[in-house]
Amino acid sequence: TRTSQWDDTLMPTDEGQALYHAQRLPTDTAPQTENKNAHYHESIFDSLQCFSRSDISSGLIHLVQARRSVLTTIQQLSGSEAQTSGMVEPLSRLRTLSQLELVGRTLEDIVDSSEGISSLESLLNRWGFAGSVNGEELSLLDNDVNYDMSGQDCTIDGSLFRAIHSDFAVKEISLKLLSGKTSHCGVSDAITAHIFQSCRVYRELGRPDVAKTSLSNLRSVLRIFHKQDHAQERMQISSTTVPAILRLEDAKIKRCERDFDQAIIHCKMISSFLASGRDGTSDPERDHLCAEALLLGGLWMTQQNVEGATTVLPYYERASEMSMKIYRKSPTDAGEMRAAMASFKLGEFAASLYSSIDARMHDEVWKKRRGVALDRKNEMRTLKGQIEKARKDKNNERYAELSHVFGTMKVEDEMDEREVQSVQDSLGRFLHMAVRSYCQAIQLCPPSVAHVSKYVYEMISLWFKNCQKKKTMGIVNELIRMNTLQMPSYRLLPPT
């Protein structure tokens, strides 16, 4: 059932439905006979070949042969030690056969009766493509929101992955078969959504090689649809965002391959392209893609320490700002989630910057530096008196020497004061940014997201640590006072 064996030859060509009518004509080929010794894969292949020729009855016979082969395998495993671990594959094959039988019945209705459209819509609904049936958008952007990429490197048992891959491949082939037999525009949307979903699943399962193949297949399918007027009219995604969506998936696959450099470069290119292509009008799809590229780029640069804080911080800030604008303009559950996660990540990064500056201001090197600065000020006061005395004594040589030393020390002192003030300002800025972002995210975060306690704990920790400090108490106390009533109480109870 490998999709590479079928490629895109099942898709309708530019000749329109001429091929469809030709396939319905009777042929001189003899009916397929039952081969009781056929194996599972041979039977599946023969069945799909029959379906592509509109020989539905023979295709269903081959599926019966495949089912018989699977039941024989189950009978052999029954009562053996390998029964527990070896049943995954046979059971997944039975599920695949059930799906193919349903596809066969649908093709039979399309070819032989007027109920084909209703059967097709029922099948698409069963497979989760209800939007394509109802004329709604099946956008490539409708994927799960998860910016915590560090926990996505999961691995599964080989037999379980083969079962998942087989299920996706059979569904893809079936949709391509249906696309060649009917002009229903929902099938093209379903194919696009399914291949993109399979690519995402393969990536999240830690199989970037398979995900890369699936993404290449998606590009090939989109090129075919682009040549067809009826499919192009149904494509609900603007032509400028499709390349960016696919390139962003490329970046995620690169990250899965541990090629962080290329992943970060992809994100920078996407965000730069989408930001420069705006003509003053608001496009939610472009803005969302730009925000996601910025946030992922910032996260990956933070994980790999490839850029300084001043370079990375604007990525988080712009991503959070754009996500909030999108949500406020068009409130949706997905938009709410994205805005909350972007604010959480901004708050987390700002909190890390605050912690590093706070640690720096409390280490021995900083204390020693402040001690040197204090000694320099005392020495400058002494020099001032000596300069005044030399001036009164009209000792010009002494006066010039002391004035030069004093001028040098004054420049050093001013430079040191500016740096200290900059560090203190940054401390207050990052503290304000972290607490404000956390408060904003906690207000937005939907109840379905349970794993946010670490962010709530971090916010409370920043509050308690600074609520009585002279220089920072005004920042945190005012933010907490302004936002506490808007935050759900159940978010604050577990950490406290």
C-alpha positions as CSV (number, residue, x, y, z in Angstrom):
1,T,0.0,0.0,0.0
2,R,2.9,2.3,-0.5
3,T,1.8,5.7,-1.9
4,S,5.0,5.9,-3.9
5,Q,3.8,3.1,-6.1
6,W,0.7,5.0,-7.0
7,D,2.2,8.5,-7.1
8,D,-0.3,11.0,-8.5
9,T,-1.4,9.0,-11.5
10,L,-4.8,8.5,-9.9
11,M,-5.5,12.2,-9.9
12,P,-7.8,13.7,-12.6
13,T,-5.9,15.1,-15.6
14,D,-6.4,18.3,-17.5
15,E,-8.8,16.4,-19.9
16,G,-11.4,16.8,-17.1
17,Q,-13.7,14.0,-16.6
18,A,-13.0,12.2,-20.0
19,L,-11.0,9.7,-18.1
20,Y,-13.8,9.1,-15.7
21,H,-16.2,8.2,-18.4
22,A,-13.7,6.1,-20.2
23,Q,-13.1,4.1,-17.0
24,R,-16.9,3.4,-16.8
25,L,-17.0,1.7,-20.2
26,P,-17.0,-2.1,-20.3
27,T,-13.7,-3.7,-21.0
28,D,-12.7,-7.0,-22.4
29,T,-10.8,-7.9,-19.2
30,A,-12.1,-11.1,-17.7
31,P,-13.5,-10.9,-14.1
32,Q,-11.0,-11.3,-11.4
33,T,-11.1,-14.8,-9.8
34,E,-10.4,-15.6,-6.2
35,N,-6.9,-16.7,-5.3
36,K,-7.1,-18.4,-2.0
37,N,-3.3,-18.4,-1.6
38,A,-2.9,-14.6,-2.0
39,H,-1.1,-12.8,0.8
40,Y,-2.3,-9.6,2.4
41,H,-0.2,-7.1,0.5
42,E,-0.8,-8.8,-2.8
43,S,-4.6,-8.7,-2.2
44,I,-4.5,-5.1,-1.2
45,F,-2.5,-4.1,-4.3
46,D,-4.8,-6.1,-6.6
47,S,-7.9,-4.6,-4.9
48,L,-6.7,-1.0,-5.5
49,Q,-5.8,-1.8,-9.1
50,C,-9.4,-3.0,-9.6
51,F,-10.8,0.1,-7.9
52,S,-8.7,2.3,-10.2
53,R,-10.3,0.4,-13.2
54,S,-13.8,0.8,-11.8
55,D,-14.0,-3.0,-11.4
56,I,-15.4,-2.7,-7.9
57,S,-16.8,-6.3,-7.5
58,S,-13.3,-7.8,-8.2
59,G,-11.7,-5.3,-5.8
60,L,-14.1,-6.4,-3.0
61,I,-13.2,-10.0,-3.7
62,H,-9.5,-9.3,-3.2
63,L,-10.4,-7.5,0.1
64,V,-12.1,-10.7,1.2
65,Q,-8.9,-12.6,0.4
66,A,-6.9,-10.1,2.4
67,R,-9.2,-10.4,5.3
68,R,-8.9,-14.2,5.2
69,S,-5.2,-13.9,5.3
70,V,-5.3,-11.6,8.3
71,L,-7.7,-13.9,10.2
72,T,-5.3,-16.8,9.5
73,T,-2.5,-14.8,11.1
74,I,-4.7,-14.1,14.1
75,Q,-5.6,-17.8,14.5
76,Q,-1.9,-18.7,14.4
77,L,-1.1,-16.1,17.1
78,S,-3.9,-17.3,19.3
79,G,-2.7,-18.9,22.5
80,S,1.0,-18.2,21.8
81,E,3.4,-16.0,23.8
82,A,3.6,-13.5,20.9
83,Q,-0.2,-12.9,21.0
84,T,0.0,-9.8,23.1
85,S,2.8,-8.0,21.1
86,G,1.9,-9.4,17.7
87,M,-1.8,-8.5,17.6
88,V,-1.2,-4.8,16.8
89,E,-0.5,-5.4,13.1
90,P,-3.4,-7.8,12.4
91,L,-5.9,-5.6,14.1
92,S,-4.7,-2.5,12.3
93,R,-4.9,-4.5,9.0
94,L,-8.5,-5.4,9.8
95,R,-9.3,-1.7,10.3
96,T,-7.6,-0.8,7.0
97,L,-9.7,-3.5,5.2
98,S,-12.9,-2.0,6.7
99,Q,-11.9,1.4,5.4
100,L,-11.1,0.0,1.9
101,E,-14.4,-1.9,1.8
102,L,-16.2,1.4,2.6
103,V,-14.3,3.0,-0.2
104,G,-15.3,0.2,-2.5
105,R,-18.9,0.7,-1.7
106,T,-18.6,4.4,-2.2
107,L,-17.0,3.9,-5.6
108,E,-19.7,1.5,-6.5
109,D,-22.4,4.0,-5.7
110,I,-20.5,6.7,-7.7
111,V,-20.3,4.5,-10.7
112,D,-23.6,2.6,-10.7
113,S,-26.1,4.9,-8.9
114,S,-27.2,8.4,-8.3
115,E,-26.5,8.1,-4.6
116,G,-22.7,8.5,-5.1
117,I,-22.5,12.0,-3.8
118,S,-24.3,11.2,-0.5
119,S,-22.1,8.1,-0.1
120,L,-19.0,10.2,-0.7
121,E,-20.1,12.9,1.7
122,S,-20.8,10.2,4.3
123,L,-17.3,8.8,3.8
124,L,-15.6,12.2,4.1
125,N,-17.6,12.9,7.3
126,R,-16.5,9.6,8.7
127,W,-12.9,10.4,8.1
128,G,-13.1,13.8,9.7
129,F,-13.4,16.0,6.6
130,A,-16.8,17.4,7.4
131,G,-15.7,21.0,6.4
132,S,-15.1,19.9,2.8
133,V,-18.6,18.5,2.6
134,N,-20.3,21.6,4.1
135,G,-18.3,24.0,1.9
136,E,-16.2,25.2,4.9
137,E,-12.6,25.9,4.9
138,L,-10.1,23.1,5.5
139,S,-7.1,25.3,6.2
140,L,-3.6,24.0,6.5
141,L,-3.4,26.3,9.6
142,D,-5.9,24.2,11.5
143,N,-3.3,22.2,13.3
144,D,-2.7,21.6,17.0
145,V,-1.0,24.5,18.7
146,N,2.1,23.3,20.6
147,Y,5.1,25.6,20.8
148,D,6.8,23.3,23.4
149,M,8.8,21.5,20.7
150,S,11.3,20.1,23.3
151,G,8.8,17.4,24.3
152,Q,7.9,16.2,20.8
153,D,10.8,13.9,20.2
154,C,8.7,10.8,21.0
155,T,9.4,7.3,19.6
156,I,6.9,4.5,19.3
157,D,7.1,0.8,18.6
158,G,8.0,-0.1,15.0
159,S,4.9,-2.2,14.5
160,L,2.6,0.6,15.8
161,F,4.3,3.1,13.5
162,R,3.9,0.8,10.5
163,A,0.2,0.5,11.4
164,I,-0.2,4.3,11.6
165,H,1.7,4.8,8.3
166,S,-0.3,2.1,6.6
167,D,-3.6,3.6,7.7
168,F,-2.5,7.1,6.4
169,A,-1.2,5.7,3.1
170,V,-4.4,3.7,2.4
171,K,-6.5,6.7,3.2
172,E,-4.4,8.9,0.9
173,I,-4.6,6.4,-2.0
174,S,-8.4,6.1,-1.4
175,L,-8.9,9.8,-1.6
176,K,-6.8,10.0,-4.8
177,L,-9.0,7.2,-6.2
178,L,-12.1,9.1,-5.4
179,S,-10.6,12.3,-6.9
180,G,-10.3,10.5,-10.2
181,K,-13.8,9.2,-10.2
182,T,-15.8,12.3,-9.2
183,S,-15.6,16.1,-9.6
184,H,-16.7,16.7,-6.0
185,C,-14.5,19.6,-4.9
186,G,-14.5,18.4,-1.3
187,V,-12.2,15.5,-2.2
188,S,-9.3,17.8,-3.3
189,D,-9.6,19.7,0.0
190,A,-9.7,16.4,1.9
191,I,-6.5,15.2,0.2
192,T,-4.6,18.3,1.0
193,A,-5.7,18.3,4.6
194,H,-5.0,14.6,5.1
195,I,-1.4,14.7,3.6
196,F,-0.6,17.8,5.7
197,Q,-1.9,16.1,8.8
198,S,0.0,12.9,8.1
199,C,3.2,14.9,7.6
200,R,2.7,16.6,11.0
201,V,2.0,13.3,12.7
202,Y,5.1,11.6,11.3
203,R,7.2,14.6,12.5
204,E,5.8,14.5,16.0
205,L,6.4,10.8,16.1
206,G,10.1,11.4,15.5
207,R,10.2,10.2,11.9
208,P,11.4,13.3,9.9
209,D,12.4,11.1,6.9
210,V,8.8,9.9,6.4
211,A,7.5,13.4,7.1
212,K,9.8,14.9,4.5
213,T,8.5,12.4,1.9
214,S,4.9,13.3,2.8
215,L,5.6,17.0,2.5
216,S,7.1,16.5,-0.9
217,N,4.0,14.5,-1.9
218,L,1.9,17.4,-0.7
219,R,3.8,19.9,-2.9
220,S,3.2,17.6,-5.9
221,V,-0.5,17.3,-5.2
222,L,-0.8,21.1,-4.8
223,R,0.9,21.6,-8.1
224,I,-1.7,19.3,-9.8
225,F,-4.6,21.1,-8.1
226,H,-3.1,24.5,-9.1
227,K,-3.6,23.5,-12.8
228,Q,-7.3,22.7,-12.2
229,D,-9.6,25.6,-12.2
230,H,-12.2,23.9,-10.0
231,A,-9.7,23.1,-7.4
232,Q,-8.1,26.5,-7.5
233,E,-11.4,28.1,-6.8
234,R,-11.9,25.9,-3.8
235,M,-8.4,26.5,-2.3
236,Q,-9.3,28.6,0.7
237,I,-5.7,29.6,1.3
238,S,-4.1,32.4,-0.6
239,S,-1.4,31.5,-2.9
240,T,1.1,33.6,-1.0
241,T,0.7,31.8,2.3
242,V,0.9,28.2,0.9
243,P,4.6,28.4,0.3
244,A,5.1,29.9,3.7
245,I,3.1,27.1,5.4
246,L,5.1,24.4,3.6
247,R,8.4,26.2,4.4
248,L,7.4,26.4,8.1
249,E,6.7,22.7,8.1
250,D,10.2,22.3,6.5
251,A,11.6,24.2,9.4
252,K,9.9,22.0,11.9
253,I,11.2,18.9,10.2
254,K,14.7,20.4,10.2
255,R,14.3,20.9,13.9
256,C,13.2,17.3,14.3
257,E,16.4,16.3,12.5
258,R,18.4,18.4,15.0
259,D,19.4,20.8,12.2
260,F,18.7,23.9,14.3
261,D,20.7,26.2,12.1
262,Q,18.6,25.5,9.0
263,A,15.4,25.5,11.1
264,I,16.2,29.0,12.4
265,I,17.1,30.3,9.0
266,H,13.8,29.1,7.6
267,C,11.9,30.8,10.4
268,K,13.8,34.1,9.8
269,M,13.1,33.9,6.0
270,I,9.4,33.2,6.6
271,S,8.9,36.0,9.0
272,S,10.9,38.5,6.9
273,F,9.0,37.5,3.7
274,L,5.5,37.8,5.4
275,A,6.3,41.0,7.2
276,S,7.7,42.7,4.0
277,G,4.9,41.6,1.8
278,R,2.2,43.4,3.7
279,D,0.5,46.3,1.9
280,G,-1.1,47.9,5.0
281,T,-4.1,45.5,5.0
282,S,-4.6,42.9,7.7
283,D,-4.4,39.2,6.7
284,P,-5.0,36.9,9.6
285,E,-3.4,33.9,7.9
286,R,-0.2,35.8,7.1
287,D,-0.1,37.3,10.5
288,H,-0.6,34.0,12.2
289,L,2.2,32.4,10.1
290,C,4.5,35.3,10.8
291,A,3.8,35.1,14.5
292,E,4.4,31.3,14.6
293,A,7.6,31.7,12.6
294,L,8.9,34.4,15.0
295,L,8.0,32.5,18.1
296,L,9.5,29.2,16.9
297,G,12.6,31.0,15.7
298,G,13.0,32.7,19.1
299,L,12.5,29.4,21.0
300,W,15.1,27.6,18.9
301,M,17.6,30.4,19.2
302,T,17.1,30.3,22.9
303,Q,17.6,26.6,23.1
304,Q,20.8,26.7,21.1
305,N,22.2,30.0,22.4
306,V,23.0,31.0,18.9
307,E,22.0,34.7,19.4
308,G,22.2,37.3,22.1
309,A,19.2,38.3,24.3
310,T,18.8,41.6,22.5
311,T,18.5,39.8,19.2
312,V,16.1,37.1,20.4
313,L,13.8,39.2,22.6
314,P,12.1,41.1,19.6
315,Y,11.1,37.7,18.2
316,Y,9.1,36.9,21.3
317,E,7.7,40.4,21.6
318,R,6.5,40.6,17.9
319,A,5.0,37.1,18.1
320,S,3.1,37.9,21.3
321,E,1.9,41.3,19.9
322,M,0.7,39.8,16.6
323,S,-1.0,36.9,18.2
324,M,-2.9,39.2,20.6
325,K,-4.0,41.5,17.6
326,I,-5.3,38.4,15.7
327,Y,-7.2,37.2,18.7
328,R,-8.7,40.6,19.5
329,K,-9.8,41.2,15.9
330,S,-11.2,37.7,15.4
331,P,-11.7,35.8,18.7
332,T,-11.5,32.0,18.2
333,D,-10.5,29.1,20.4
334,A,-7.4,28.5,18.3
335,G,-6.5,32.2,18.3
336,E,-7.0,32.4,22.1
337,M,-4.7,29.4,22.6
338,R,-2.0,30.8,20.3
339,A,-2.1,34.2,22.0
340,A,-1.9,32.6,25.5
341,M,1.1,30.4,24.5
342,A,2.9,33.3,22.8
343,S,2.5,35.4,26.0
344,F,3.6,32.5,28.2
345,K,6.8,32.1,26.1
346,L,7.5,35.8,26.2
347,G,7.0,35.8,30.0
348,E,9.3,32.8,30.4
349,F,12.0,34.4,28.3
350,A,11.7,37.8,30.1
351,A,11.7,36.0,33.4
352,S,15.0,34.2,32.5
353,L,16.5,37.6,31.5
354,Y,15.4,39.1,34.8
355,S,16.8,36.2,36.8
356,S,20.2,36.4,35.0
357,I,20.4,40.2,35.7
358,D,19.3,39.7,39.3
359,A,21.9,37.0,39.8
360,R,24.6,39.2,38.3
361,M,23.7,42.1,40.6
362,H,24.1,39.8,43.6
363,D,27.3,38.0,42.8
364,E,30.7,38.9,44.2
365,V,32.0,40.4,41.0
366,W,29.2,43.0,40.9
367,K,29.7,43.8,44.6
368,K,33.5,44.2,44.1
369,R,32.8,46.5,41.1
370,R,30.4,48.6,43.2
371,G,33.1,48.8,45.9
372,V,35.6,50.0,43.3
373,A,33.2,52.7,42.1
374,L,32.6,53.9,45.7
375,D,36.4,54.1,46.3
376,R,36.7,56.1,43.1
377,K,34.1,58.6,44.2
378,N,35.9,59.1,47.5
379,E,39.2,59.6,45.7
380,M,37.5,62.1,43.3
381,R,36.3,64.1,46.4
382,T,39.9,64.1,47.7
383,L,41.2,65.1,44.3
384,K,38.7,68.0,44.2
385,G,40.2,69.4,47.3
386,Q,43.7,69.1,46.1
387,I,42.9,70.7,42.8
388,E,41.3,73.7,44.7
389,K,44.4,74.0,46.9
390,A,46.7,73.9,43.8
391,R,44.7,76.6,42.2
392,K,44.9,78.8,45.3
393,D,48.6,78.2,45.5
394,K,48.9,79.1,41.8
395,N,50.8,75.8,41.3
396,N,49.9,75.5,37.6
397,E,51.9,72.3,36.9
398,R,50.3,70.6,39.9
399,Y,46.9,72.0,39.0
400,A,47.1,70.7,35.4
401,E,48.3,67.2,36.5
402,L,45.5,66.8,39.1
403,S,42.8,68.1,36.7
404,H,43.8,65.6,34.1
405,V,43.6,62.7,36.6
406,F,40.3,64.0,37.8
407,G,38.9,64.3,34.3
408,T,39.8,60.7,33.5
409,M,38.2,59.4,36.7
410,K,35.1,61.4,36.0
411,V,34.7,59.8,32.6
412,E,35.1,56.4,34.1
413,D,32.6,57.2,36.8
414,E,30.0,58.5,34.3
415,M,30.4,55.4,32.1
416,D,30.1,53.1,35.1
417,E,27.0,55.0,36.3
418,R,25.4,54.7,32.9
419,E,26.0,51.0,32.8
420,V,24.6,50.5,36.3
421,Q,21.5,52.5,35.5
422,S,21.1,50.5,32.3
423,V,21.3,47.2,34.2
424,Q,18.8,48.5,36.8
425,D,16.4,49.7,34.0
426,S,16.7,46.4,32.2
427,L,15.9,44.6,35.5
428,G,12.7,46.6,35.9
429,R,11.8,46.3,32.3
430,F,12.2,42.5,32.2
431,L,10.4,42.1,35.5
432,H,7.5,44.2,34.2
433,M,7.4,42.3,30.9
434,A,7.5,38.9,32.6
435,V,4.7,39.5,35.1
436,R,2.5,41.4,32.6
437,S,2.9,38.6,30.0
438,Y,2.2,35.9,32.6
439,C,-1.0,37.7,33.8
440,Q,-2.2,38.2,30.2
441,A,-1.6,34.6,29.3
442,I,-3.3,33.2,32.5
443,Q,-6.4,35.3,31.7
444,L,-6.5,33.9,28.1
445,C,-5.5,30.3,28.6
446,P,-8.6,28.1,28.1
447,P,-9.6,25.6,30.8
448,S,-8.7,22.7,28.5
449,V,-5.0,23.5,28.9
450,A,-3.9,22.0,32.2
451,H,-0.1,22.1,32.1
452,V,0.5,25.8,32.8
453,S,1.3,25.5,36.6
454,K,5.0,26.2,36.0
455,Y,4.2,29.6,34.5
456,V,1.8,30.5,37.3
457,Y,4.4,29.4,39.9
458,E,7.0,31.6,38.1
459,M,4.7,34.6,38.2
460,I,3.9,34.1,41.9
461,S,7.6,33.7,42.6
462,L,8.4,36.9,40.9
463,W,5.7,38.7,42.8
464,F,6.7,37.4,46.3
465,K,10.4,38.1,45.6
466,N,9.8,41.7,44.6
467,C,6.7,42.8,46.5
468,Q,8.7,44.4,49.3
469,K,11.8,45.6,47.5
470,K,12.0,49.4,47.3
471,K,13.0,49.5,43.6
472,T,10.6,46.8,42.2
473,M,7.6,46.7,44.6
474,G,5.8,49.3,42.6
475,I,6.1,47.3,39.4
476,V,4.8,43.9,40.6
477,N,2.2,45.1,43.1
478,E,0.5,47.4,40.6
479,L,0.5,44.6,37.9
480,I,-1.0,42.1,40.3
481,R,-3.6,44.5,41.5
482,M,-4.7,45.3,38.0
483,N,-4.9,41.7,36.8
484,T,-5.8,39.5,39.7
485,L,-9.6,39.9,39.3
486,Q,-9.4,38.9,35.7
487,M,-7.4,35.7,36.3
488,P,-9.3,32.4,37.0
489,S,-8.9,31.5,40.7
490,Y,-8.4,27.8,39.9
491,R,-5.1,28.7,38.1
492,L,-3.7,30.2,41.3
493,L,-4.8,27.6,43.8
494,P,-2.5,24.6,42.9
495,P,0.8,26.6,43.1
496,T,-0.1,28.5,46.3
